[in-house]
Structure formats: C-alpha cells, structure tokens
C-alpha cells in the first residue's frame, strides 16, 4: 500500500490512476444493477418496466458516448469527465433514495451519462501521458473496463444477498464520488475552438428515435403484431432515425459525421459490431437470469446472486485476456482474421446453448466462449477503424462505434426481456421465465450473432498495424 501511494508521486502514474478510477466507476454503474435484476423482476412484479433499469441506462449511455467525446474536444476533456461523473453520482443518489420504480429508472437514466467516460479517458491518456506511456494507459483503461464488470457482478451479488438491493446504487454513487475526487491528479484540458459552429443538438437527435424504437418493441409485447399502434411506433422511430441521419449528413460541422459511417471498411466493421452487440453482450442479462432461476421451473440452477457473480468471473477474466491477446494477433494474422475468429466463437457458443443449457459447467464455459469472442471481434474492428478513419477523426470514429455497440446492446436487451416476459411460469405468487422463453432467447442470440459471421469476411485482407 505504501508503494502504491509512493508511485502516485510520479505525475503520469497519478494521472493514470485517476483514469482507472474513472473507468472503474463507469463500469460499476453498468454491472452492479445486473446482479440485482432477477430480484427486481420478482419483487416489482413488472418485468418489462424493470427492464428499463437496463434500457434507460444504455440508451443515455449511447448518446453520452457519442456527444461526450466531441464535447470534451471543444470544452476540455477533464471538465466534461468531471461533469459526467458528478451527474452519475447524482443519478445513483436518486435511485438509492426513492422507492417508485419510475423514479429509480429516471436515476438510472442519469447514471447513463457515464457512457462518455471511456472515450474521454482515451483522449485524456493521449493528452496528458508521456507519448511512450500512452499504450500503457490505454491498455490499463481497457483492463479496468473489463475487470470492473467482474467486480460489479460479485459485489452486486453480495449486496443483494446480504442487504437491500437499493444499496447497489449507494455503492456506485460512492465510487463515482471517489473517482471525481481523483481527477485532481489530472491537469486541466485545453478548450478548443469550433464550439459555435458545431452541431451539438444534431448529435443528440438520434436518442428520441432509439427511444421510440424501444417503446415500439414494448408495444409489440403488450398489444401484439395485430395492433396498429405497435406498427405506428415502429414507423415513427424509423422516420426519426432517417431525419437525424439526413440532418447530420447535410450539416457542415456535424457532431456525429454519418458520412464517415458510409466508408466501406468502417461500415462493415460496424455491421459486425451490431451483430455481436445484439448477441454476445446480452450475456450480462441472460447469464444471471439463467443461473438464479429456480430448478423447479424446469430451467436454471437456483444459485444465489453471490455465487452468480463468482461464476461470472471466468468470462470477465477470459474477456480481458482475449482483448489483450487479440491486439497482438492483429499484427500477426491481420485484423480481418481476428474479427472472423471472434464472430465464430460467439455464434457457436449461443448455438450450443440454444440446444443444451441444462449443465452448469457447460453454461459457464460457453459464457466464457461468447465473452471472449466479443472481446476478440471488437479489438479487431477497432484496429481496422483506426486505420481506415482520417487521422483527425480517429477518436470520433471509434466513439461512433462505441455508440453503435451500446444502441445495439440496448435494442437486444429490450427484445430478450420482452421474450422472457411473454412466457412465464407462476407459483406461490412468484413469476419466472419459462423453459421455452430461454430456448427462444438463445435461438435469437445465435441468429443475430450470425450477422457478424456474414460481415467479417467482407473486411479487407491486408494486415493492419496494431493500435497498442
């Protein structure tokens, strides 16, 4: 411990410590609630509304990731990072202190502003670390992003098993506050010119489009495909999304340059990321629900939330190790081969689970396989995007991919939770998802993961220089 604090006297190490703290806080904001989700779905008796604890967070996170990087460029990255950490702390406080599920969801939405932390940390690492230490900084931030997911599941499980579930929000709020204090180690970021010309509003216009799309999915759940209102909401979301894209394409200084998305390499990469995010990232929700489902329902293993967190650890560690390994692999076999390998790993994992999810050890093994597949695929696509994007728009291009990943994850999250809510078994006043629901969900995740398999071979065959 003494050596740790002594090392912080070195400026670049203290700055890196602050970035790791910031990303740890953001990561825990995401994963702590996943451990509590099965309990919330049982106690609140409103599974679709409880699902918005995840959906609202991811929706705002997508907007924040897109806008936050650019706002940091314009007004100073440290200022924007401090603002989003403060907002996330406030959102955690709201969710902790209220009892109405709607206000808890509102607090979760505010916590979603933490989605900007990762791209801001990348920018600050390049800005304030010595040039030769930037790869170390980016690697450490990525490691924190992956490992805090493991910590969140274990810590969240302990809280749910031994205290009231609302304390997950108290925990995330405290860590955000500590991360905010650690920013004292980081020097002020210079503000840049161009803010008056930038299309700040246009960059946020896609949020209503995605929100309406998610509401349309909910409408299909409650009213079915025969109801006109379900199709009307879906059409409205597509119109809003098209209007946002048209606006951004015409603006001379767009916050999100949709024209950059049309570049062949970047477009194919993002299609692969969409398929993987719709599929593999849903392990965060499906895994706890399956493991904690009572055995008497015909599916699941009936383990505690704490044990769920411990069983989730191997997939988080495998993901972190795979991301590091994939970066070096891009140099040796090319990023295209890495993306193909990652896509097949995830697809096979979900396909096997669709046919057999009755074994605990096999379920844990396949969750590792899926998580590793996504980490490998995402590392490969980022390598390709960094190479394909203009040098002055690299951060923007990668931030857009992070945003697309989050939006796809949000849509997939809402779809599978609607499927779970549509097919339930009931006993002693409690409701649980049926065996059929789990089979349908695994089949859906296998199908959308196949999108990445189709897209990956279309990527360029040339080798790509590694990012790190």
Beta strands, then each sheet from edge to edge (+ up, - down):
strand 1: 424-427
strand 2: 430-433
sheet 1: 1+ 2-
end
